[in-house]
Amino acid sequence: MSVTTSPAPDDGAGPSALTPAAPLGLTPAASPALTSATPPALTPQEEAVMRALGRFLLVMPRALDADLMREQRMSASEYSVLRHLSETPGQLMRMSELATACDMSLSGMTRLAAKLESLGYLRRIRCKEDARGANAVLTEKGLDRLREAWPTHLASVRRHIFDHLGDLDLERLAAAFSAMAADT
């Protein structure tokens, strides 16, 4: 259940404001499932962070993708495939690992790899260790295309993300994000 707030009691001053509490209608008295082991409700600051993070996770990928599409005629998914391949030894990855790294299904990665292969940005070859599998290999043309798109992506990331972080401790922020990702 994603609801994390409940209406505050009406104080007669107007419509009830939403305040952090148990999900609507769920209180220890109303639900035997809620016990002292139930985590405490979010504080107003935690609630604000949660809502802002949720919005960020929806909006940011679209914004980064839109910038790449507008300026480079390249999707963020295409950029991600080329970037991941460029960062691996031999600029080669098994298709299933590349799909996981790019948070795509294997069938979606297969379609995208076919497109990138038709553009000359990668080649698909049989996996030596497992004849049923395939590897994607970045071509020189693909690396050149990544280098061409990189300044656009960098400017987009700076404008949409880092320009808003001010003097936040980036090491702590990165560590917190890594810890959250590892906890899933």
C-alpha positions as CSV (number, residue, x, y, z in Angstrom):
1,M,0.0,0.0,0.0
2,S,1.5,3.3,-1.0
3,V,-0.7,5.6,1.1
4,T,1.4,7.1,3.9
5,T,-0.8,9.9,5.2
6,S,-4.2,10.2,6.9
7,P,-6.4,13.2,7.4
8,A,-5.7,15.3,10.5
9,P,-8.7,15.9,12.8
10,D,-10.8,18.8,11.7
11,D,-10.1,21.7,14.0
12,G,-13.0,23.7,12.5
13,A,-10.6,26.0,10.7
14,G,-11.3,24.6,7.3
15,P,-10.6,21.4,5.3
16,S,-8.4,18.8,7.1
17,A,-4.8,18.9,6.1
18,L,-3.0,15.7,5.4
19,T,-0.4,14.9,8.1
20,P,1.9,11.9,8.3
21,A,0.2,9.0,10.0
22,A,-0.8,5.5,9.4
23,P,-2.5,4.8,6.1
24,L,-6.1,6.0,5.9
25,G,-8.2,4.3,8.4
26,L,-5.4,2.2,9.8
27,T,-4.7,2.7,13.5
28,P,-3.8,0.1,16.2
29,A,-7.3,0.3,17.5
30,A,-8.9,-0.1,14.1
31,S,-6.7,-2.9,12.8
32,P,-5.5,-5.8,14.9
33,A,-2.6,-6.3,12.4
34,L,-1.0,-3.0,13.6
35,T,0.9,-3.7,16.7
36,S,3.8,-2.1,18.6
37,A,6.0,-3.8,15.9
38,T,4.5,-1.5,13.3
39,P,7.1,1.1,12.2
40,P,6.4,4.6,13.3
41,A,4.7,7.0,10.9
42,L,6.8,9.3,8.8
43,T,7.7,12.7,10.1
44,P,6.7,15.7,8.0
45,Q,10.3,15.9,6.8
46,E,10.4,12.2,5.9
47,E,7.1,12.5,4.1
48,A,8.3,15.5,2.1
49,V,11.5,13.6,1.1
50,M,9.5,10.5,0.1
51,R,7.1,12.5,-2.0
52,A,9.9,14.5,-3.7
53,L,11.9,11.3,-4.3
54,G,8.8,9.7,-5.9
55,R,8.3,12.6,-8.1
56,F,12.0,12.8,-9.0
57,L,12.1,9.1,-10.0
58,L,9.2,9.7,-12.4
59,V,10.3,13.0,-13.9
60,M,14.1,12.8,-14.1
61,P,14.4,9.9,-16.6
62,R,12.0,11.6,-18.9
63,A,13.9,14.9,-18.7
64,L,17.3,13.3,-19.4
65,D,15.7,11.3,-22.3
66,A,14.0,14.4,-23.7
67,D,17.3,16.3,-23.8
68,L,19.1,13.4,-25.6
69,M,16.3,13.0,-28.0
70,R,16.0,16.7,-28.8
71,E,19.8,17.4,-29.2
72,Q,21.2,14.0,-30.3
73,R,18.3,12.0,-31.7
74,M,19.3,9.3,-29.2
75,S,17.2,7.8,-26.5
76,A,18.5,7.5,-22.9
77,S,18.2,3.7,-23.4
78,E,20.4,3.8,-26.4
79,Y,22.9,6.0,-24.6
80,S,22.8,3.6,-21.6
81,V,23.6,0.6,-23.8
82,L,26.6,2.3,-25.4
83,R,27.8,3.7,-22.0
84,H,27.7,0.3,-20.3
85,L,29.5,-1.4,-23.2
86,S,32.2,1.3,-23.2
87,E,32.9,0.7,-19.5
88,T,33.4,-3.0,-19.7
89,P,36.6,-4.9,-20.4
90,G,36.8,-5.6,-24.2
91,Q,33.7,-3.4,-24.6
92,L,31.7,-6.6,-24.6
93,M,28.8,-7.8,-22.4
94,R,26.5,-10.8,-22.5
95,M,23.1,-9.6,-23.7
96,S,21.4,-10.8,-20.5
97,E,23.8,-8.9,-18.4
98,L,23.5,-5.8,-20.5
99,A,19.7,-6.0,-20.2
100,T,20.0,-6.2,-16.4
101,A,22.5,-3.3,-16.3
102,C,20.1,-1.1,-18.4
103,D,17.0,-2.2,-16.4
104,M,15.4,-3.7,-19.5
105,S,13.8,-7.1,-20.3
106,L,15.9,-9.4,-22.5
107,S,13.4,-9.1,-25.3
108,G,13.5,-5.3,-25.1
109,M,17.3,-5.4,-25.1
110,T,17.3,-7.7,-28.1
111,R,15.1,-5.2,-30.1
112,L,17.3,-2.2,-29.0
113,A,20.5,-4.1,-29.8
114,A,19.1,-4.9,-33.3
115,K,18.5,-1.2,-33.9
116,L,21.9,-0.2,-32.6
117,E,23.5,-3.0,-34.7
118,S,21.7,-1.7,-37.8
119,L,23.2,1.7,-37.1
120,G,26.7,0.1,-36.8
121,Y,27.1,1.0,-33.1
122,L,27.4,-2.6,-31.9
123,R,27.8,-6.1,-33.1
124,R,26.2,-9.2,-31.7
125,I,28.3,-12.3,-31.5
126,R,27.9,-15.8,-30.1
127,C,29.0,-16.3,-26.6
128,K,32.1,-18.6,-26.5
129,E,31.2,-20.0,-23.1
130,D,27.5,-20.8,-24.0
131,A,26.6,-21.2,-27.6
132,R,22.9,-20.4,-26.8
133,G,23.9,-16.9,-25.5
134,A,25.0,-13.8,-27.3
135,N,27.3,-11.0,-26.5
136,A,27.0,-7.3,-27.6
137,V,30.3,-5.7,-28.6
138,L,30.7,-1.9,-29.0
139,T,32.1,-0.9,-32.4
140,E,34.3,2.1,-33.0
141,K,31.4,3.9,-34.6
142,G,29.3,3.2,-31.5
143,L,32.1,4.6,-29.3
144,D,32.3,7.7,-31.5
145,R,28.5,8.1,-31.2
146,L,28.7,7.9,-27.4
147,R,31.5,10.5,-27.4
148,E,29.4,12.8,-29.5
149,A,26.3,12.4,-27.2
150,W,28.2,12.6,-24.0
151,P,28.5,16.5,-23.7
152,T,24.7,16.7,-24.2
153,H,24.1,14.1,-21.5
154,L,26.6,15.7,-19.1
155,A,25.0,19.2,-19.5
156,S,21.5,17.6,-18.9
157,V,22.7,15.8,-15.8
158,R,24.3,19.0,-14.4
159,R,21.3,21.2,-15.2
160,H,18.6,18.8,-13.9
161,I,20.5,17.3,-11.0
162,F,23.7,18.8,-9.7
163,D,22.8,22.4,-10.2
164,H,20.1,21.8,-7.6
165,L,22.2,20.1,-5.0
166,G,24.2,23.1,-3.8
167,D,26.8,22.1,-1.2
168,L,25.1,18.8,-0.3
169,D,27.6,16.2,0.8
170,L,27.8,14.2,-2.5
171,E,29.8,11.3,-1.0
172,R,27.1,10.8,1.7
173,L,24.4,11.1,-0.8
174,A,26.0,8.5,-3.1
175,A,26.6,6.2,-0.2
176,A,22.9,6.5,0.9
177,F,21.7,5.8,-2.6
178,S,24.0,2.8,-2.9
179,A,22.8,1.5,0.5
180,M,19.2,1.9,-0.5
181,A,19.8,0.0,-3.8
182,A,21.6,-2.8,-2.1
183,D,18.7,-3.2,0.4
184,T,16.2,-4.2,-2.3
